Amino acid sequence: MRRSLCNTLRIFLALAVALSFLAGTNKPVQAETCTWEGVTSIDWTNPANWTCGVPGSSHDAIIPIGTPYQPTIPATTGVTVNTITINSGATLTILKGSVVNAATWTINGALIANAADSPISLNSQPWPGGGVMNVSSTGSITKLGLEDLFIYAELNNAGSVIFTEHGSGYGGVALIRGGAHTGKFEGEYLFVGNNDEVSGQIFNFNDGSDLRINQVHARGGTVNILGTFSPPENFGTYLFVQPTS
């Protein structure tokens, strides 16, 4: 009887251990937080500037305010992380020709994309849904240089997107996926939607949004403009629908 009871207890304990192990394996994998310290230089690719080395696809990259140097992603660099958060007052600069991917962008500070003579792409085809980019009321995106800034993520702008610099080949901002906006867009050329990339997107420029743009090119999807639409430089504002159907 005693031997039978001991065997039963052993089986029970074995099952308990196995179940606890299986429960542990079902827990979601948490991304590791990687914080910019900027103690050495502005170079994003220098591991000495980060708490974790250079962040990768399993990291949540955080850019805080008050570091000795603020980060710059060098020209023609490819970066893929899980998330990017730019805190209020902090700045992330991306140089020409780079491709930067994150499933979620939280921009409470400043994102500067300097497309001097080569375009910059944000979230260029790494995820089926394109990811999401949220610009808060304290956040901003500034496109510098003569080339385009392509945003493949769903952009929701409650702050400002500025792109007054442009070249003979346009050099504006292209929104590929949909989003909802209550903030400001100011610049020469805004390209909205592209059926060659992803179709059926909805772009809502809601009440309170401010489009100070000379030319809006609606290339695909549904574009709803419920806010202000006016020229920034008194040259007239134009809405082009491509294709006209």
PyMOL commands that set and color helices and strands:
alter all, ss='L'
color gray80, all
select helices_A, chain A and resi 2-25+47-49
alter helices_A, ss='H'
color red, helices_A
select strands_A, chain A and resi 32-35+59-63+72-73+78-86+91-95+99-107+110-114+120-122+132-135+140-144+149-151+154-157+160-163+173-175+179-181+184-192+202-205+210-218+222-225+228-230+238-241
alter strands_A, ss='S'
color yellow, strands_A
deselect
rebuild
show_as cartoon
